[in-house]
């Protein structure tokens, strides 16, 4: 009570300004409570280890077409997600960055944060169970320290070699690409 705000008031304030709730609950044991909490909160509720963090850092340049392919894959997975999405360029229109209707269709599944996001804080949260990201070595180490499932989507430089090591060790999987045109499978 050092701030003078009671715990219940603090919780209500946090719920009002948040877009989703990550909570220490188990989907297998408490599905009805999670569903009820989501209804009462009026926003998605994600239990521990159920959310995939999607992020490609600040150095990897992803085209609008690749963003659309990733969006379709994330949507079809039906897995809860948090996506830290950096625009391909500053002139890109926010409304046209993602596929038409993607945010509406996935509103209960996850959320997209355009621009910077606190990646380390997201990765250390107990609701995160896996990460879909590029295979820069620093990001691999950062993600592995939290015990997440690694899903690697390769773009440039040393990423194929890094992914090969991780996959061979059984620590992650690589998103397959079409051998002829490089599109995502």
Buried (B, 14 or more C-beta within 10 A) or exposed (E): EEEEEEEEEEEEEEEEEEEBBBBEBEBEEBEEBBEEBBEEBEBBBBBBBBBBBBBBBEEBEBEBEBBBBBBEBBBEBEBBBBBBBBBBEEEEEEEEBBBEEBBEEBEEBBBBBBEEBEBEEBBEBBBBBBBBBBBBEEBBEBBBEBEBBBBBBBBEEEBEEBBBEBBEEEBBBBBEBEEEEEEBE
